[in-house]
């Protein structure tokens, strides 16, 4: 699995758990930490945990 595929899986996990403001950002060449960031908003800490669990 390449990094884009992993990022897309995380993105889809956010959508499946009803996250809002879901964004997939390519940061290749801007940082050595990651190639992509997946950012979203959760309405509660319970929802945030569910999103994180689904993305793993």
DRENTORKOL-3810 file (N, C-alpha, C; in nm, 4 decimals):
REM DRENTORKOL-3810
@n.u->0.0849; n.v->-0.1172; n.w->0.0000; ca.u->0.0000; ca.v->0.0000; ca.w->0.0000; c.u->0.0895; c.v->0.1235; c.w->0.0000
@n.u->0.0635; n.v->0.2145; n.w->-0.0909; ca.u->0.1420; ca.v->0.3379; ca.w->-0.0935; c.u->0.0766; c.v->0.4436; c.w->-0.0040
@n.u->0.1444; n.v->0.5552; n.w->0.0125; ca.u->0.0967; ca.v->0.6573; ca.w->0.1061; c.u->-0.0341; c.v->0.7218; c.w->0.0607
@n.u->-0.0526; n.v->0.7398; n.w->-0.0690; ca.u->-0.1775; ca.v->0.7981; ca.w->-0.1179; c.u->-0.2949; c.v->0.7045; c.w->-0.0897
@n.u->-0.2751; n.v->0.5772; n.w->-0.1116; ca.u->-0.3817; ca.v->0.4805; ca.w->-0.0842; c.u->-0.4171; c.v->0.4799; c.w->0.0647
@n.u->-0.3167; n.v->0.4860; n.w->0.1509; ca.u->-0.3412; ca.v->0.4915; ca.w->0.2954; c.u->-0.4166; c.v->0.6188; c.w->0.3329
@n.u->-0.3798; n.v->0.7295; n.w->0.2723; ca.u->-0.4481; ca.v->0.8560; ca.w->0.2999; c.u->-0.5928; c.v->0.8510; c.w->0.2523
@n.u->-0.6169; n.v->0.7898; n.w->0.1389; ca.u->-0.7543; ca.v->0.7781; ca.w->0.0878; c.u->-0.8396; c.v->0.6896; c.w->0.1784
@n.u->-0.7813; n.v->0.5841; n.w->0.2322; ca.u->-0.8532; ca.v->0.4980; ca.w->0.3263; c.u->-0.8908; c.v->0.5770; c.w->0.4512
@n.u->-0.7978; n.v->0.6566; n.w->0.5025; ca.u->-0.8262; ca.v->0.7405; ca.w->0.6193; c.u->-0.9339; c.v->0.8436; c.w->0.5864
@n.u->-0.9278; n.v->0.9011; n.w->0.4680; ca.u->-1.0279; ca.v->0.9986; ca.w->0.4231; c.u->-1.1665; c.v->0.9347; c.w->0.4198
@n.u->-1.1756; n.v->0.8175; n.w->0.3609; ca.u->-1.3035; ca.v->0.7462; ca.w->0.3532; c.u->-1.3534; c.v->0.7073; c.w->0.4918
@n.u->-1.2618; n.v->0.6748; n.w->0.5829; ca.u->-1.3011; ca.v->0.6427; ca.w->0.7206; c.u->-1.3656; c.v->0.7634; c.w->0.7864
@n.u->-1.3111; n.v->0.8804; n.w->0.7629; ca.u->-1.3701; ca.v->1.0038; ca.w->0.8170; c.u->-1.5119; c.v->1.0224; c.w->0.7646
@n.u->-1.5292; n.v->1.0034; n.w->0.6363; ca.u->-1.6620; ca.v->1.0200; ca.w->0.5773; c.u->-1.7603; c.v->0.9166; c.w->0.6303
@n.u->-1.7146; n.v->0.7931; n.w->0.6468; ca.u->-1.8053; ca.v->0.6872; ca.w->0.6921; c.u->-1.8512; c.v->0.7081; c.w->0.8356
@n.u->-1.7738; n.v->0.7806; n.w->0.9136; ca.u->-1.8107; ca.v->0.8096; ca.w->1.0528; c.u->-1.8714; c.v->0.9486; c.w->1.0676
@n.u->-1.9150; n.v->1.0060; n.w->0.9558; ca.u->-1.9881; ca.v->1.1335; ca.w->0.9540; c.u->-1.9072; c.v->1.2536; c.w->1.0021
@n.u->-1.7761; n.v->1.2511; n.w->0.9784; ca.u->-1.6941; ca.v->1.3688; ca.w->1.0089; c.u->-1.7324; c.v->1.4814; c.w->0.9132
@n.u->-1.7068; n.v->1.6041; n.w->0.9539; ca.u->-1.7337; ca.v->1.7187; ca.w->0.8673; c.u->-1.6018; c.v->1.7858; c.w->0.8309
@n.u->-1.6062; n.v->1.8706; n.w->0.7305; ca.u->-1.4883; ca.v->1.9460; ca.w->0.6858; c.u->-1.3685; c.v->1.8554; c.w->0.6574
@n.u->-1.3922; n.v->1.7424; n.w->0.5930; ca.u->-1.2856; ca.v->1.6450; ca.w->0.5666; c.u->-1.1974; c.v->1.6967; c.w->0.4531
@n.u->-1.0682; n.v->1.6968; n.w->0.4770; ca.u->-0.9709; ca.v->1.7440; ca.w->0.3775; c.u->-0.8544; c.v->1.6457; c.w->0.3678
@n.u->-0.8079; n.v->1.6242; n.w->0.2467; ca.u->-0.6883; ca.v->1.5442; ca.w->0.2211; c.u->-0.5860; c.v->1.6386; c.w->0.1594
@n.u->-0.4800; n.v->1.6647; n.w->0.2322; ca.u->-0.3792; ca.v->1.7610; ca.w->0.1886; c.u->-0.2496; c.v->1.6896; c.w->0.1516
@n.u->-0.1979; n.v->1.7176; n.w->0.0336; ca.u->-0.0674; ca.v->1.6648; ca.w->-0.0052; c.u->0.0400; c.v->1.7618; c.w->0.0441
@n.u->0.1315; n.v->1.7108; n.w->0.1246; ca.u->0.2388; ca.v->1.7942; ca.w->0.1796; c.u->0.3763; c.v->1.7399; c.w->0.1411
@n.u->0.3793; n.v->1.6566; n.w->0.0382; ca.u->0.5052; ca.v->1.6018; ca.w->-0.0105; c.u->0.6003; c.v->1.7158; c.w->-0.0448
@n.u->0.7210; n.v->1.7097; n.w->0.0064; ca.u->0.8200; ca.v->1.8128; ca.w->-0.0202; c.u->0.8127; c.v->1.9314; c.w->0.0742
@n.u->0.7048; n.v->1.9409; n.w->0.1504; ca.u->0.6909; ca.v->2.0510; ca.w->0.2455; c.u->0.7352; c.v->2.0106; c.w->0.3860
@n.u->0.7300; n.v->1.8814; n.w->0.4133; ca.u->0.7685; ca.v->1.8296; ca.w->0.5440; c.u->0.8244; c.v->1.6888; c.w->0.5274
@n.u->0.9096; n.v->1.6481; n.w->0.6188; ca.u->0.9619; ca.v->1.5115; ca.w->0.6140; c.u->0.8775; c.v->1.4178; c.w->0.6995
@n.u->0.7789; n.v->1.4724; n.w->0.7683; ca.u->0.6960; ca.v->1.3941; ca.w->0.8596; c.u->0.5960; c.v->1.3062; c.w->0.7845
@n.u->0.5383; n.v->1.3579; n.w->0.6766; ca.u->0.4328; ca.v->1.2856; ca.w->0.6058; c.u->0.4236; c.v->1.3334; c.w->0.4618
@n.u->0.3580; n.v->1.2527; n.w->0.3793; ca.u->0.3280; ca.v->1.2922; ca.w->0.2418; c.u->0.1879; c.v->1.3520; c.w->0.2315
@n.u->0.0969; n.v->1.3070; n.w->0.3206; ca.u->-0.0413; ca.v->1.3541; ca.w->0.3197; c.u->-0.0892; c.v->1.3746; c.w->0.4625
@n.u->-0.1761; n.v->1.4729; n.w->0.4808; ca.u->-0.2477; ca.v->1.4938; ca.w->0.6063; c.u->-0.3961; c.v->1.4783; c.w->0.5759
@n.u->-0.4653; n.v->1.4051; n.w->0.6614; ca.u->-0.6108; ca.v->1.3966; ca.w->0.6548; c.u->-0.6628; c.v->1.4705; c.w->0.7768
@n.u->-0.7430; n.v->1.5732; n.w->0.7527; ca.u->-0.7933; ca.v->1.6588; ca.w->0.8596; c.u->-0.9456; c.v->1.6590; c.w->0.8526
@n.u->-1.0090; n.v->1.6502; n.w->0.9696; ca.u->-1.1549; ca.v->1.6556; ca.w->0.9732; c.u->-1.2015; c.v->1.7109; c.w->1.1073
@n.u->-1.3303; n.v->1.7374; n.w->1.1154; ca.u->-1.3920; ca.v->1.7861; ca.w->1.2379; c.u->-1.4878; c.v->1.6802; c.w->1.2902
@n.u->-1.4800; n.v->1.6554; n.w->1.4204; ca.u->-1.5724; ca.v->1.5636; ca.w->1.4872; c.u->-1.6582; c.v->1.6442; c.w->1.5837
@n.u->-1.7821; n.v->1.6030; n.w->1.5995; ca.u->-1.8747; ca.v->1.6753; ca.w->1.6848; c.u->-1.8590; c.v->1.6469; c.w->1.8325
@n.u->-1.7865; n.v->1.5392; n.w->1.8653; ca.u->-1.7675; ca.v->1.5029; ca.w->2.0059; c.u->-1.6418; c.v->1.4179; c.w->2.0186
@n.u->-1.5963; n.v->1.3993; n.w->2.1404; ca.u->-1.4782; ca.v->1.3147; ca.w->2.1617; c.u->-1.5098; c.v->1.1692; c.w->2.1279
@n.u->-1.6325; n.v->1.1273; n.w->2.1492; ca.u->-1.6731; ca.v->0.9911; ca.w->2.1133; c.u->-1.6642; c.v->0.9714; c.w->1.9625
@n.u->-1.7112; n.v->1.0679; n.w->1.8868; ca.u->-1.7033; ca.v->1.0599; ca.w->1.7413; c.u->-1.5577; c.v->1.0632; c.w->1.6958
@n.u->-1.4751; n.v->1.1448; n.w->1.7589; ca.u->-1.3331; ca.v->1.1526; ca.w->1.7231; c.u->-1.2652; c.v->1.0178; c.w->1.7438
@n.u->-1.2966; n.v->0.9503; n.w->1.8543; ca.u->-1.2393; ca.v->0.8174; ca.w->1.8792; c.u->-1.2862; c.v->0.7175; c.w->1.7745
@n.u->-1.4137; n.v->0.7235; n.w->1.7384; ca.u->-1.4677; ca.v->0.6325; ca.w->1.6371; c.u->-1.4001; c.v->0.6550; c.w->1.5022
@n.u->-1.3764; n.v->0.7797; n.w->1.4669; ca.u->-1.3077; ca.v->0.8120; ca.w->1.3413; c.u->-1.1654; c.v->0.7573; c.w->1.3442
@n.u->-1.0946; n.v->0.7803; n.w->1.4537; ca.u->-0.9562; ca.v->0.7322; ca.w->1.4655; c.u->-0.9505; c.v->0.5803; c.w->1.4592
@n.u->-1.0428; n.v->0.5132; n.w->1.5269; ca.u->-1.0458; ca.v->0.3665; ca.w->1.5248; c.u->-1.0735; c.v->0.3145; c.w->1.3845
@n.u->-1.1647; n.v->0.3780; n.w->1.3135; ca.u->-1.1987; ca.v->0.3362; ca.w->1.1773; c.u->-1.0812; c.v->0.3591; c.w->1.0818
@n.u->-1.0075; n.v->0.4655; n.w->1.1016; ca.u->-0.8953; ca.v->0.4986; ca.w->1.0128; c.u->-0.7774; c.v->0.4037; c.w->1.0312
@n.u->-0.7668; n.v->0.3437; n.w->1.1458; ca.u->-0.6564; ca.v->0.2489; ca.w->1.1705; c.u->-0.6824; c.v->0.1246; c.w->1.0961
END
